[in-house]
Amino acid sequence: MKVSRATGSHSPRVRTRVEPLGGKQVAVGSTRVRGSDRRGSASTGAHDEDRGPGTPNGLLGPRLVAISIRVWLVAALLAAIASCSTGEGREREIIVTTNILGDITRSIVGDAARVSVLMAPNADPHQFALSARQAAQLEAAALIVHNGLGLETGVRSNVESAEQQGVATLAVGSAVDPIRYRDNDSPDPHFWTDPVRVRRAVEVIRDRVIEQVSGIDATAVRGNADRYLTELDTLTGWMRERFAALAPEQRKLVTNHHVFGYLAERFGFEVIGAVIPGGTTLASPSASDLAGLADTVRAAGVRAIFADSSRSDRLAQVLAEHAGLRVRVIPLYSESLTEPGGGAPTYLAMMRANTDAIVTGLTA
Ligand SMILES: [Zn+2]
């Protein structure tokens, strides 16, 4: 499990720096919060704080020294007060990369802290990137929750950069016993298609939030998590019942990329193949890839191919039409939630919609 700890995240560094004011040296308190240090230091230029409260020539008289000390003490006191209010007064948020993990984290956190989700509805987690504002927001987070295992390629460097600034992060995928792709042995990041692994994810997120977000109502978070775990158990039981309508020989999945490996393992499906090779949506199939897959699909007697609703299903259509296969292309919400009011506004709704679509697609 890849977990890094924030260092000094609750105690912004306080420094004083000396700036010339009307010919005297006056100490000015400056409170700096992690993340803004470098730019701030660079802008202080020639009269940098590291020189300390001395003078260039050491010629201050006793009275000036006394004034200087008093001003310095007041400044230090103000800086200490500012330090306290930075830690407690300003709300520090939990930032989540994908919208699926965002929904799960919000269900756990409830009103106990602010949760921001970076990935827009209907976006592709393999391809979304951050705005400059979002990237800066990451560096001030109390905790970053991300999927990891190579899923969010476009934000990996942003998360690593925040980590280097001392921000606490949680790579949820690494903590839920990930499986590996058969063809290239890299870890499969799509663990959320297995609600039992999501159960483990909830426990991991719950514990990390309580540990990392100072002052959070831990009792409320535990209560929320318990309620959500119950809902996940209900979902898992319901999925087992629904899939029981499929005979073992019907439980064959072809998808537009390898997204249902965990679901297949949990509920006894066989993954026949994927239109896009590898574990991301970033690769492209060659003509021979498609021809080979068409042969496999034909031999297995598969009648439906499942494509993600957030992606173009063009390639799946190409496979279905040009390979002369009599298959239907059925959209699933496999990688992204929809807007509220769409077909999959929450993780639980997404799983129910997909289960119904798979059962219908493989029996119709
Ligand atoms: Zn994917």
Residues whose N, C-alpha, C, O or C-beta is under 5 A from the ligand:
A	BS01	ZN	V259 G279 E335
